[in-house]
Amino acid sequence: MALIAAAGCASERHPQARPSASLVIPTPSLSPTGRPRLARPGAECGQVTTVRGARATVQVVRGRTTCVEAIQVFEKYNDPDTPAEGTAGLVVIGHWTCGTRGTITTCTSKIATIRTHP
């Protein structure tokens, strides 16, 4: 019986996953403790694909954060399933508040500001 049930599951079709654009994520530099290092203001952390399909560079503007966190915030912001409010596309992601003005998306927290730009 178990083989019949397993065979029935194997023949089911799964919905096709939507195609995704390739994502370039830099390998984070590790500190001596094994944790990602804090990125300094002005550091460029890599690129993400915007919700419109364009490539944008992730940059630390001020404060303290890691490139890993910055990339993750913008990946979530640009996820089509993340609901945004208003014409500025306001979204709260964890402790970050993000919005877009023109082609620049900026996210701020109490201790840092990060952005994407073309």
N, CA, C and O atoms as a MOPAC input file, in Angstrom:
PM7 MOZYME 1SCF
protein

 N      0.80700 1    -1.19700 1     0.00000 1
 C      0.00000 1     0.00000 1     0.00000 1
 C      0.84800 1     1.25800 1     0.00000 1
 O      0.54800 1     2.22600 1    -0.69900 1
 N      1.92900 1     1.23300 1     0.80500 1
 C      2.78600 1     2.41000 1     0.89900 1
 C      3.41100 1     2.71700 1    -0.45200 1
 O      3.57200 1     3.88500 1    -0.80400 1
 N      3.77100 1     1.67400 1    -1.22400 1
 C      4.36200 1     1.90400 1    -2.53100 1
 C      3.36400 1     2.51300 1    -3.49500 1
 O      3.72500 1     3.35400 1    -4.31800 1
 N      2.12800 1     2.09900 1    -3.40100 1
 C      1.08700 1     2.64500 1    -4.27600 1
 C      0.88400 1     4.12700 1    -3.95600 1
 O      0.77000 1     4.94700 1    -4.86700 1
 N      0.83900 1     4.47300 1    -2.67000 1
 C      0.65400 1     5.87300 1    -2.27800 1
 C      1.83700 1     6.71000 1    -2.72300 1
 O      1.65400 1     7.83200 1    -3.19400 1
 N      3.05500 1     6.18200 1    -2.58100 1
 C      4.24500 1     6.92700 1    -2.98800 1
 C      4.26000 1     7.11000 1    -4.50300 1
 O      4.63700 1     8.17400 1    -4.99300 1
 N      3.85800 1     6.09600 1    -5.23900 1
 C      3.83900 1     6.18200 1    -6.70000 1
 C      2.83000 1     7.21900 1    -7.15000 1
 O      3.07400 1     7.93500 1    -8.12100 1
 N      1.70200 1     7.31400 1    -6.46500 1
 C      0.68500 1     8.30100 1    -6.80900 1
 C      1.19700 1     9.71100 1    -6.61400 1
 O      0.88400 1    10.59200 1    -7.41400 1
 N      1.99100 1     9.95300 1    -5.55400 1
 C      2.53600 1    11.28100 1    -5.28900 1
 C      3.57100 1    11.66500 1    -6.32600 1
 O      3.68200 1    12.83000 1    -6.70700 1
 N      4.33800 1    10.66800 1    -6.78700 1
 C      5.40600 1    10.95400 1    -7.73700 1
 C      4.84800 1    11.39400 1    -9.08200 1
 O      5.52400 1    12.11200 1    -9.81900 1
 N      3.63900 1    10.98500 1    -9.41700 1
 C      3.09300 1    11.33300 1   -10.72000 1
 C      2.40600 1    12.69000 1   -10.72900 1
 O      2.05400 1    13.18000 1   -11.80200 1
 N      2.20400 1    13.31600 1    -9.57200 1
 C      1.56700 1    14.62900 1    -9.53400 1
 C      2.49500 1    15.66700 1   -10.12900 1
 O      3.71400 1    15.58700 1    -9.97300 1
 N      1.92000 1    16.63300 1   -10.80800 1
 C      2.72900 1    17.71500 1   -11.38500 1
 C      2.76000 1    18.88400 1   -10.41800 1
 O      1.75000 1    19.24600 1    -9.81500 1
 N      3.93200 1    19.45800 1   -10.28700 1
 C      4.09200 1    20.64700 1    -9.45600 1
 C      4.02000 1    21.86700 1   -10.35600 1
 O      4.47000 1    21.82300 1   -11.50100 1
 N      3.45900 1    22.95000 1    -9.85200 1
 C      3.41000 1    24.15100 1   -10.68700 1
 C      4.83300 1    24.62900 1   -10.98400 1
 O      5.74200 1    24.49100 1   -10.16500 1
 N      4.99000 1    25.18200 1   -12.15300 1
 C      6.30400 1    25.68000 1   -12.55000 1
 C      6.66200 1    26.90100 1   -11.72200 1
 O      5.82800 1    27.78200 1   -11.51400 1
 N      7.89300 1    26.95600 1   -11.25300 1
 C      8.36700 1    28.12400 1   -10.52400 1
 C      8.55300 1    29.25300 1   -11.52100 1
 O      8.93200 1    29.02900 1   -12.67100 1
 N      8.28300 1    30.46700 1   -11.06500 1
 C      8.45200 1    31.59400 1   -11.96800 1
 C      9.94500 1    31.82100 1   -12.19400 1
 O     10.74800 1    31.63000 1   -11.28100 1
 N     10.31500 1    32.22200 1   -13.39300 1
 C     11.74000 1    32.43300 1   -13.66600 1
 C     12.24700 1    33.59800 1   -12.83900 1
 O     11.54400 1    34.58900 1   -12.64100 1
 N     13.45700 1    33.46800 1   -12.36400 1
 C     14.02000 1    34.55400 1   -11.57400 1
 C     15.27600 1    35.05700 1   -12.25100 1
 O     16.00200 1    34.30000 1   -12.89500 1
 N     15.52000 1    36.34100 1   -12.09800 1
 C     16.72900 1    36.93200 1   -12.65200 1
 C     17.90600 1    36.49400 1   -11.80100 1
 O     17.77000 1    36.24500 1   -10.60300 1
 N     19.05300 1    36.40400 1   -12.43400 1
 C     20.22300 1    36.01000 1   -11.66000 1
 C     20.55100 1    37.11000 1   -10.66300 1
 O     20.42300 1    38.29700 1   -10.96000 1
 N     20.96300 1    36.70800 1    -9.51100 1
 C     21.24600 1    37.63600 1    -8.42900 1
 C     22.71200 1    37.54300 1    -8.07700 1
 O     23.23700 1    36.45500 1    -7.83600 1
 N     23.36700 1    38.67500 1    -8.04700 1
 C     24.78200 1    38.70400 1    -7.70500 1
 C     24.90300 1    39.14300 1    -6.25800 1
 O     24.60300 1    40.28800 1    -5.91900 1
 N     25.34300 1    38.22900 1    -5.40900 1
 C     25.51700 1    38.54300 1    -4.00600 1
 C     26.98800 1    38.34100 1    -3.67300 1
 O     27.52600 1    37.24400 1    -3.82900 1
 N     27.63400 1    39.41100 1    -3.21200 1
 C     29.04700 1    39.25300 1    -2.88700 1
 C     29.23200 1    38.36400 1    -1.66700 1
 O     28.37500 1    38.31400 1    -0.78500 1
 N     30.34200 1    37.67400 1    -1.62800 1
 C     30.66500 1    36.87500 1    -0.45300 1
 C     31.10800 1    37.83500 1     0.64300 1
 O     32.04900 1    38.60200 1     0.44100 1
 N     30.44900 1    37.80700 1     1.80100 1
 C     30.80900 1    38.76200 1     2.84500 1
 C     32.18400 1    38.46600 1     3.42200 1
 O     32.60400 1    37.31300 1     3.52300 1
 N     32.87400 1    39.54000 1     3.79700 1
 C     34.14900 1    39.37700 1     4.48700 1
 C     33.85500 1    38.99700 1     5.92600 1
 O     33.01500 1    39.60600 1     6.58800 1
 N     34.55600 1    37.98800 1     6.39600 1
 C     34.33000 1    37.55400 1     7.76400 1
 C     35.33600 1    38.20700 1     8.69400 1
 O     36.50700 1    38.37400 1     8.35200 1
 N     34.86800 1    38.56500 1     9.85300 1
 C     35.75100 1    39.09800 1    10.87200 1
 C     36.41300 1    37.91900 1    11.58100 1
 O     36.04900 1    36.76900 1    11.33500 1
 N     37.37300 1    38.18700 1    12.44900 1
 C     38.01500 1    37.07500 1    13.16800 1
 C     37.03100 1    36.24000 1    13.98700 1
 O     37.32800 1    35.08900 1    14.30700 1
 N     35.86800 1    36.79200 1    14.33200 1
 C     34.88300 1    36.04100 1    15.11000 1
 C     33.98100 1    35.20500 1    14.21600 1
 O     33.13900 1    34.46200 1    14.72100 1
 N     34.13900 1    35.31100 1    12.88100 1
 C     33.30800 1    34.53600 1    11.96600 1
 C     32.02200 1    35.24000 1    11.57900 1
 O     31.20900 1    34.67300 1    10.84900 1
 N     31.82100 1    36.45300 1    12.04700 1
 C     30.62200 1    37.21400 1    11.69000 1
 C     30.93400 1    38.15600 1    10.53100 1
 O     32.08100 1    38.57500 1    10.37400 1
 N     29.93100 1    38.49600 1     9.71500 1
 C     30.17600 1    39.46700 1     8.64700 1
 C     30.63300 1    40.80100 1     9.25000 1
 O     30.17100 1    41.21400 1    10.31400 1
 N     31.54400 1    41.45300 1     8.54600 1
 C     32.07400 1    42.73600 1     9.00400 1
 C     31.09000 1    43.85500 1     8.72700 1
 O     30.30200 1    43.79300 1     7.78400 1
 N     31.14700 1    44.87400 1     9.56000 1
 C     30.35000 1    46.06700 1     9.31700 1
 C     30.90100 1    46.78300 1     8.08800 1
 O     32.11500 1    46.88500 1     7.91500 1
 N     30.01900 1    47.26900 1     7.25000 1
 C     30.42600 1    48.01600 1     6.06700 1
 C     30.49200 1    49.50000 1     6.42400 1
 O     29.63500 1    50.01700 1     7.14200 1
 N     31.49100 1    50.15500 1     5.92900 1
 C     31.66000 1    51.58500 1     6.19700 1
 C     30.78000 1    52.40400 1     5.25500 1
 O     30.43200 1    51.93700 1     4.17000 1
 N     30.42000 1    53.61900 1     5.66200 1
 C     29.67800 1    54.48700 1     4.74600 1
 C     30.44000 1    54.65000 1     3.43000 1
 O     31.65500 1    54.85100 1     3.41600 1
 N     29.70300 1    54.55900 1     2.33600 1
 C     30.29300 1    54.63400 1     1.00800 1
 C     30.56400 1    53.27000 1     0.39800 1
 O     30.80000 1    53.16300 1    -0.80600 1
 N     30.53300 1    52.22000 1     1.22300 1
 C     30.79800 1    50.87100 1     0.71300 1
 C     29.68100 1    50.42700 1    -0.22300 1
 O     28.50000 1    50.61600 1     0.06900 1
 N     30.06600 1    49.83400 1    -1.35300 1
 C     29.09800 1    49.24100 1    -2.26500 1
 C     29.08900 1    47.74800 1    -2.00500 1
 O     30.13300 1    47.09700 1    -2.02900 1
 N     27.90400 1    47.20900 1    -1.75700 1
 C     27.76300 1    45.83200 1    -1.28500 1
 C     27.44200 1    44.81500 1    -2.36900 1
 O     27.48200 1    43.61300 1    -2.10600 1
 N     27.13400 1    45.24900 1    -3.54800 1
 C     26.74200 1    44.33800 1    -4.61300 1
 C     25.51800 1    44.87700 1    -5.32100 1
 O     25.18500 1    46.05300 1    -5.17900 1
 N     24.85100 1    44.03500 1    -6.07800 1
 C     23.68500 1    44.46400 1    -6.82900 1
 C     22.48600 1    43.58600 1    -6.52900 1
 O     22.61400 1    42.41900 1    -6.15700 1
 N     21.31500 1    44.18600 1    -6.70500 1
 C     20.04700 1    43.46700 1    -6.60400 1
 C     19.22500 1    43.80300 1    -7.84100 1
 O     19.50600 1    44.77300 1    -8.54500 1
 N     18.21800 1    42.99800 1    -8.09300 1
 C     17.28400 1    43.26400 1    -9.17300 1
 C     16.06500 1    43.94500 1    -8.57100 1
 O     15.46100 1    43.43600 1    -7.62700 1
 N     15.70600 1    45.09900 1    -9.12100 1
 C     14.55900 1    45.84100 1    -8.60500 1
 C     13.26400 1    45.16400 1    -9.01800 1
 O     13.26000 1    44.26000 1    -9.85300 1
 N     12.18100 1    45.60700 1    -8.43200 1
 C     10.86900 1    45.04300 1    -8.74400 1
 C     10.52300 1    45.25200 1   -10.22200 1
 O      9.71500 1    44.50400 1   -10.77300 1
 N     11.11400 1    46.24200 1   -10.86100 1
 C     10.88800 1    46.50700 1   -12.28600 1
 C     11.84300 1    45.72200 1   -13.18700 1
 O     11.74700 1    45.79800 1   -14.41200 1
 N     12.76400 1    44.96700 1   -12.57800 1
 C     13.67600 1    44.14400 1   -13.35100 1
 C     15.01100 1    44.79100 1   -13.67300 1
 O     15.84300 1    44.17500 1   -14.34000 1
 N     15.23700 1    46.00800 1   -13.22000 1
 C     16.51600 1    46.69000 1   -13.45700 1
 C     17.53200 1    46.27400 1   -12.40200 1
 O     17.16000 1    45.79200 1   -11.33200 1
 N     18.80400 1    46.45800 1   -12.69900 1
 C     19.86500 1    46.18400 1   -11.73300 1
 C     20.14300 1    47.46500 1   -10.95800 1
 O     20.13400 1    48.55500 1   -11.53000 1
 N     20.39000 1    47.33400 1    -9.65900 1
 C     20.69400 1    48.48500 1    -8.81400 1
 C     21.81500 1    48.10400 1    -7.84900 1
 O     21.87000 1    46.97700 1    -7.35800 1
 N     22.69800 1    49.05100 1    -7.58600 1
 C     23.81600 1    48.84500 1    -6.67100 1
 C     23.38800 1    49.19800 1    -5.25500 1
 O     22.77300 1    50.23900 1    -5.02600 1
 N     23.71600 1    48.32800 1    -4.30600 1
 C     23.40100 1    48.54300 1    -2.89200 1
 C     24.59100 1    49.24500 1    -2.24700 1
 O     25.73400 1    48.81300 1    -2.39200 1
 N     24.30700 1    50.33700 1    -1.53200 1
 C     25.36700 1    51.12700 1    -0.92200 1
 C     24.99900 1    51.49700 1     0.50600 1
 O     23.83900 1    51.78200 1     0.80200 1
 N     25.99100 1    51.49200 1     1.38900 1
 C     25.81300 1    51.97400 1     2.76100 1
 C     26.06500 1    53.47700 1     2.72000 1
 O     27.10900 1    53.92200 1     2.24500 1
 N     25.10800 1    54.25800 1     3.21800 1
 C     25.22200 1    55.70900 1     3.17700 1
 C     25.79400 1    56.24300 1     4.48900 1
 O     26.70700 1    57.07000 1     4.49000 1
 N     25.24800 1    55.76200 1     5.60100 1
 C     25.75200 1    56.20800 1     6.90600 1
 C     25.47200 1    55.13200 1     7.94000 1
 O     24.62000 1    54.26500 1     7.74200 1
 N     26.18900 1    55.19900 1     9.02800 1
 C     25.92100 1    54.31600 1    10.15500 1
 C     26.58500 1    52.96500 1    10.05500 1
 O     27.58400 1    52.77900 1     9.36000 1
 N     25.98400 1    52.01100 1    10.78500 1
 C     26.57700 1    50.68000 1    10.92900 1
 C     25.60400 1    49.59500 1    10.50600 1
 O     24.51500 1    49.46300 1    11.06500 1
 N     26.01200 1    48.82200 1     9.51200 1
 C     25.28800 1    47.62900 1     9.08800 1
 C     26.25800 1    46.76900 1     8.28900 1
 O     27.36100 1    47.20600 1     7.96300 1
 N     25.85000 1    45.56800 1     7.98100 1
 C     26.67600 1    44.69700 1     7.15000 1
 C     26.11700 1    44.68300 1     5.73500 1
 O     24.94500 1    44.98500 1     5.51200 1
 N     26.97100 1    44.32900 1     4.78900 1
 C     26.49900 1    44.18600 1     3.40700 1
 C     25.47600 1    43.06400 1     3.30500 1
 O     24.53100 1    43.15100 1     2.52000 1
 N     25.65900 1    42.02000 1     4.08900 1
 C     24.71000 1    40.90700 1     4.07400 1
 C     23.31700 1    41.41200 1     4.43500 1
 O     22.34600 1    41.09600 1     3.74700 1
 N     23.21400 1    42.19100 1     5.50300 1
 C     21.90700 1    42.71500 1     5.90600 1
 C     21.35200 1    43.66900 1     4.86300 1
 O     20.16200 1    43.61500 1     4.55300 1
 N     22.19100 1    44.54200 1     4.31300 1
 C     21.73800 1    45.50600 1     3.31200 1
 C     21.15600 1    44.79100 1     2.09100 1
 O     20.08700 1    45.16100 1     1.60400 1
 N     21.85400 1    43.77600 1     1.60100 1
 C     21.36200 1    43.00400 1     0.44800 1
 C     20.03000 1    42.33800 1     0.78300 1
 O     19.10000 1    42.36900 1    -0.02300 1
 N     19.93400 1    41.73700 1     1.96800 1
 C     18.69400 1    41.05500 1     2.36800 1
 C     17.52900 1    42.02300 1     2.44600 1
 O     16.42000 1    41.67800 1     2.03500 1
 N     17.74800 1    43.22100 1     2.95900 1
 C     16.67800 1    44.22000 1     3.06200 1
 C     16.16400 1    44.57000 1     1.66800 1
 O     14.95400 1    44.61200 1     1.44600 1
 N     17.07700 1    44.82100 1     0.72900 1
 C     16.63900 1    45.20200 1    -0.61300 1
 C     16.06200 1    44.03200 1    -1.39900 1
 O     15.20400 1    44.24100 1    -2.25700 1
 N     16.50100 1    42.82100 1    -1.13500 1
 C     15.85600 1    41.66100 1    -1.76100 1
 C     14.40200 1    41.58000 1    -1.31700 1
 O     13.51400 1    41.35000 1    -2.13800 1
 N     14.15300 1    41.76500 1    -0.02400 1
 C     12.78900 1    41.72100 1     0.49700 1
 C     11.96800 1    42.88900 1    -0.05300 1
 O     10.81800 1    42.70300 1    -0.45100 1
 N     12.54700 1    44.07900 1    -0.07700 1
 C     11.83300 1    45.25600 1    -0.59400 1
 C     11.42100 1    45.03800 1    -2.04500 1
 O     10.31300 1    45.41200 1    -2.43000 1
 N     12.28900 1    44.44200 1    -2.85400 1
 C     12.01500 1    44.24600 1    -4.27900 1
 C     11.25200 1    42.97100 1    -4.59500 1
 O     10.98100 1    42.68900 1    -5.76200 1
 N     10.90300 1    42.20400 1    -3.58600 1
 C     10.08900 1    41.00500 1    -3.79200 1
 C      8.68100 1    41.45800 1    -4.19200 1
 O      8.06300 1    42.23100 1    -3.45900 1
 N      8.16000 1    41.00000 1    -5.33300 1
 C      6.82200 1    41.41800 1    -5.76800 1
 C      5.72300 1    41.10500 1    -4.74800 1
 O      4.65600 1    41.71700 1    -4.79000 1
 N      5.96900 1    40.16600 1    -3.83900 1
 C      4.96500 1    39.82100 1    -2.83800 1
 C      5.01300 1    40.73100 1    -1.61100 1
 O      4.17100 1    40.60100 1    -0.72200 1
 N      5.98200 1    41.65100 1    -1.54300 1
 C      6.05900 1    42.58400 1    -0.41500 1
 C      5.12900 1    43.75400 1    -0.69900 1
 O      5.32300 1    44.47200 1    -1.67900 1
 N      4.11700 1    43.95600 1     0.14800 1
 C      3.17600 1    45.05400 1    -0.09700 1
 C      3.82300 1    46.40400 1     0.21500 1
 O      4.48500 1    46.57100 1     1.23900 1
 N      3.61700 1    47.35700 1    -0.68800 1
 C      4.13400 1    48.71200 1    -0.51200 1
 C      2.96300 1    49.68700 1    -0.47600 1
 O      1.90600 1    49.42900 1    -1.05300 1
 N      3.16700 1    50.81300 1     0.21400 1
 C      2.10100 1    51.80200 1     0.34700 1
 C      2.47100 1    53.10300 1    -0.33300 1
 O      3.61800 1    53.54700 1    -0.27000 1
 N      1.49500 1    53.71000 1    -0.98200 1
 C      1.66300 1    55.03400 1    -1.56400 1
 C      2.55500 1    55.06300 1    -2.78200 1
 O      3.09000 1    54.04100 1    -3.21100 1
 N      2.70500 1    56.26700 1    -3.33500 1
 C      3.51100 1    56.43200 1    -4.54100 1
 C      5.00100 1    56.27600 1    -4.26200 1
 O      5.77400 1    56.02800 1    -5.18800 1
 N      5.42000 1    56.41400 1    -3.01100 1
 C      6.83000 1    56.23800 1    -2.65400 1
 C      7.15600 1    54.77500 1    -2.35600 1
 O      8.31400 1    54.44300 1    -2.10200 1
 N      6.16300 1    53.90500 1    -2.38500 1
 C      6.39800 1    52.48900 1    -2.12400 1
 C      6.93600 1    52.23700 1    -0.73500 1
 O      7.89900 1    51.48700 1    -0.56800 1
 N      6.32600 1    52.85400 1     0.26800 1
 C      6.80300 1    52.71700 1     1.64300 1
 C      6.58700 1    51.29600 1     2.16200 1
 O      5.51200 1    50.71400 1     2.01900 1
 N      7.65600 1    50.75400 1     2.77500 1
 C      7.62400 1    49.41000 1     3.33100 1
 C      8.46100 1    49.39900 1     4.60200 1
 O      9.51700 1    50.03000 1     4.66000 1
 N      7.99000 1    48.68300 1     5.61900 1
 C      8.78200 1    48.45300 1     6.82400 1
 C      9.25300 1    47.00500 1     6.77600 1
 O      8.45200 1    46.07400 1     6.69000 1
 N     10.57800 1    46.83800 1     6.83500 1
 C     11.20100 1    45.51500 1     6.80400 1
 C     12.05800 1    45.39500 1     8.05200 1
 O     13.13200 1    45.98900 1     8.14000 1
 N     11.57700 1    44.62500 1     9.01200 1
 C     12.29600 1    44.52400 1    10.28600 1
 C     12.37900 1    45.88600 1    10.93600 1
 O     11.35100 1    46.51400 1    11.19200 1
 N     13.58900 1    46.35500 1    11.20800 1
 C     13.76200 1    47.67900 1    11.81400 1
 C     14.11000 1    48.74500 1    10.77300 1
 O     14.54200 1    49.84100 1    11.13100 1
 N     13.92300 1    48.43200 1     9.49500 1
 C     14.20400 1    49.34900 1     8.39200 1
 C     12.90500 1    49.91300 1     7.82600 1
 O     11.91400 1    49.19300 1     7.69800 1
 N     12.91100 1    51.19800 1     7.48800 1
 C     11.80000 1    51.82800 1     6.78200 1
 C     12.32400 1    52.23800 1     5.41400 1
 O     13.30200 1    52.97900 1     5.31700 1
 N     11.67500 1    51.75700 1     4.35500 1
 C     12.17900 1    51.94800 1     2.99800 1
 C     11.15900 1    52.69000 1     2.13500 1
 O      9.95000 1    52.59400 1     2.34300 1
 N     11.68200 1    53.42300 1     1.17300 1
 C     10.84500 1    54.10600 1     0.19800 1
 C     11.66600 1    54.45300 1    -1.02700 1
 O     12.89500 1    54.49300 1    -0.97700 1
 N     10.97000 1    54.70300 1    -2.13300 1
 C     11.63800 1    54.99600 1    -3.39200 1
 C     11.26100 1    56.38600 1    -3.86700 1
 O     10.10700 1    56.80500 1    -3.78400 1
 N     12.26800 1    57.08800 1    -4.36600 1
 C     12.07000 1    58.40000 1    -4.97500 1
 C     12.85100 1    58.38300 1    -6.28500 1
 O     14.08200 1    58.34500 1    -6.28500 1
 N     12.13100 1    58.41100 1    -7.38800 1
 C     12.78700 1    58.30400 1    -8.69200 1
 C     13.37900 1    56.91800 1    -8.86200 1
 O     12.66600 1    55.91800 1    -8.78900 1
 N     14.68400 1    56.85800 1    -9.09000 1
 C     15.35700 1    55.57200 1    -9.27900 1
 C     16.15700 1    55.15800 1    -8.05400 1
 O     16.87000 1    54.15500 1    -8.09300 1
 N     16.04800 1    55.91600 1    -6.96500 1
 C     16.81200 1    55.61700 1    -5.75400 1
 C     15.87400 1    55.14800 1    -4.65200 1
 O     14.89600 1    55.81900 1    -4.32500 1
 N     16.18700 1    53.98600 1    -4.08400 1
 C     15.44100 1    53.47000 1    -2.94200 1
 C     16.33600 1    53.62700 1    -1.72300 1
 O     17.50900 1    53.25300 1    -1.74600 1
 N     15.76900 1    54.18700 1    -0.65400 1
 C     16.51900 1    54.40400 1     0.57700 1
 C     15.81600 1    53.70000 1     1.72600 1
 O     14.59200 1    53.74700 1     1.84800 1
 N     16.60800 1    53.04900 1     2.56400 1
 C     16.09400 1    52.40500 1     3.76700 1
 C     16.86300 1    52.97800 1     4.96000 1
 O     18.08700 1    53.10100 1     4.92500 1
 N     16.13200 1    53.32200 1     6.00000 1
 C     16.76600 1    53.88600 1     7.18800 1
 C     16.37700 1    53.08100 1     8.42300 1
 O     15.29300 1    52.50300 1     8.49600 1
 N     17.28300 1    53.06100 1     9.37900 1
 C     17.01900 1    52.50100 1    10.69700 1
 C     17.55000 1    53.52300 1    11.69400 1
 O     18.02300 1    54.58900 1    11.30200 1
 N     17.47500 1    53.20300 1    12.96600 1
 C     17.99000 1    54.13400 1    13.97000 1
 C     19.49900 1    54.32000 1    13.85300 1
 O     20.03000 1    55.36200 1    14.23600 1
 N     20.18700 1    53.31100 1    13.32300 1
 C     21.64600 1    53.39000 1    13.31500 1
 C     22.27700 1    53.42700 1    11.92500 1
 O     23.50000 1    53.51500 1    11.82100 1
 N     21.47900 1    53.36100 1    10.84900 1
 C     22.09400 1    53.32900 1     9.52200 1
 C     21.13200 1    53.76400 1     8.44100 1
 O     19.91600 1    53.78400 1     8.62900 1
 N     21.71500 1    54.11900 1     7.28500 1
 C     20.96600 1    54.40800 1     6.06000 1
 C     21.65500 1    53.64800 1     4.93800 1
 O     22.87600 1    53.69200 1     4.79100 1
 N     20.84100 1    52.94500 1     4.14800 1
 C     21.34200 1    52.21600 1     2.98700 1
 C     20.49100 1    52.61600 1     1.79200 1
 O     19.36000 1    53.07400 1     1.95700 1
 N     21.03100 1    52.44300 1     0.58800 1
 C     20.24200 1    52.78800 1    -0.59900 1
 C     20.66000 1    51.95200 1    -1.78400 1
 O     21.72100 1    51.32800 1    -1.78900 1
 N     19.79500 1    51.95200 1    -2.79800 1
 C     20.15500 1    51.38400 1    -4.08900 1
 C     20.10300 1    52.51300 1    -5.09700 1
 O     19.29500 1    53.43500 1    -4.98600 1
 N     20.97400 1    52.42400 1    -6.07200 1
 C     20.98200 1    53.39700 1    -7.17000 1
 C     21.38400 1    52.67200 1    -8.43800 1
 O     22.08300 1    51.66000 1    -8.39400 1
 N     20.92800 1    53.20600 1    -9.59000 1
 C     21.25900 1    52.55100 1   -10.87400 1
 C     22.76300 1    52.54300 1   -11.14000 1
 O     23.20600 1    52.03400 1   -12.16900 1

